[in-house]
Amino acid sequence: MLTFSKMHGIGNDYIYINCFKETVTDPEKLSVFLSDVRFGVGSDGLVLILPSEVADFRMRIFNADGSEAMMCGNATRCIGKYVYDMGMTDKIEISLETNSGIKYLTLYPDANNKIESVKVDMGKAILVPREIPVNSDLERFIAQPVTVDGKEYAMTCVSMGNPHAVVFLPEVDSLDLEKIGPSFEHHELFPDRVNTEFVRVIDDHTLQMRVWERGSGETFACGTGTCATVVAAVLNGFCKKEEEILVHLRGGDLRIIYHEDDTVTMIGPAIYVFEGKMEYPNL
Ligand SMILES: N[C@@H](CCC[C@H](N)C(=O)O)C(=O)O
């Protein structure tokens, strides 16, 4: 039998497997299987919690289509909660190895000594320039023109270990993400595909965001995408560095700070939903 847990960070839900106890032989296929709501459990993908030789723990994250990603902001917070609540650590400052380097987590326990929220030092944002002549350095990064489904958008491309294209729009509620999301994801500009954030600026401390995730479709939240969004908002002059920005997503809110040294801090909740057991599927 395979024991798994379902957890979510503001609705971005993954199946978590504790690989200190379980062995997963084919995580790509297992992610596709488990993510399916009818034949599996239903999730945005699969997260493995593993031992690490360079940090306290290690994370591997697979999208619902089985592709492995470099980083996942919401899963970092959930792993922080999992390892503390399950008694795998008694530290509230832990390090987590990811495919995009080591991330540092601060865990905040509630009155029952269960973790309710987690702060993650997400490392440095990397700006992705456009390859056309420009007048200034900043112009190389912001408002890059892209034509999608015959319509022109201005996007700011930011890597948080994984790639994000951030598009600011006057409103995002009426967008047909099932249609434009895949067109961004598979656009010829992104041979490795891309996560796309559609963002409305509410004021200089508040943003609203919807996201189409590479490999999983529209999700209720994306941690790395929210960080990329705040970085893009600062670059475009909507927000300021060192100020806490509240981002409203479909599943809840995240608090993000883009620092002077280009590192990004993310703060948000982590929720344990249930533990399950299943026969290891015939993949
Ligand atoms: N939901 C995640 C990001 C998951 C990976 C992404 N879809 C990719 O392929 O890069 C988050 O919270 O950051």
The ligand as an SDF file (V2000), in Angstrom:
LIG
                    3D

 13 12  0  0  0  0  0  0  0  0999 V2000
    2.1390   25.9170   -8.2890 N   0  0  0  0  0  0  0  0  0  0  0  0
    3.4950   26.1670   -8.1950 C   0  0  0  0  0  0  0  0  0  0  0  0
    4.3770   26.0280   -9.4000 C   0  0  0  0  0  0  0  0  0  0  0  0
    4.3450   24.6090  -10.0030 C   0  0  0  0  0  0  0  0  0  0  0  0
    5.2720   24.4000  -11.1880 C   0  0  0  0  0  0  0  0  0  0  0  0
    4.8920   25.1410  -12.4500 C   0  0  0  0  0  0  0  0  0  0  0  0
    3.6300   24.7260  -12.9910 N   0  0  0  0  0  0  0  0  0  0  0  0
    6.0020   24.9440  -13.5010 C   0  0  0  0  0  0  0  0  0  0  0  0
    5.9290   23.9980  -14.3090 O   0  0  0  0  0  0  0  0  0  0  0  0
    6.9390   25.7290  -13.5260 O   0  0  0  0  0  0  0  0  0  0  0  0
    3.8690   27.2790   -7.2260 C   0  0  0  0  0  0  0  0  0  0  0  0
    3.1400   27.4360   -6.2290 O   0  0  0  0  0  0  0  0  0  0  0  0
    4.8990   27.9250   -7.3900 O   0  0  0  0  0  0  0  0  0  0  0  0
  1  2  1  0
  2  3  1  0
  2 11  1  0
  3  4  1  0
  4  5  1  0
  5  6  1  0
  6  7  1  0
  6  8  1  0
  8  9  2  0
  8 10  1  0
 11 12  2  0
 11 13  1  0
M  END
$$$$
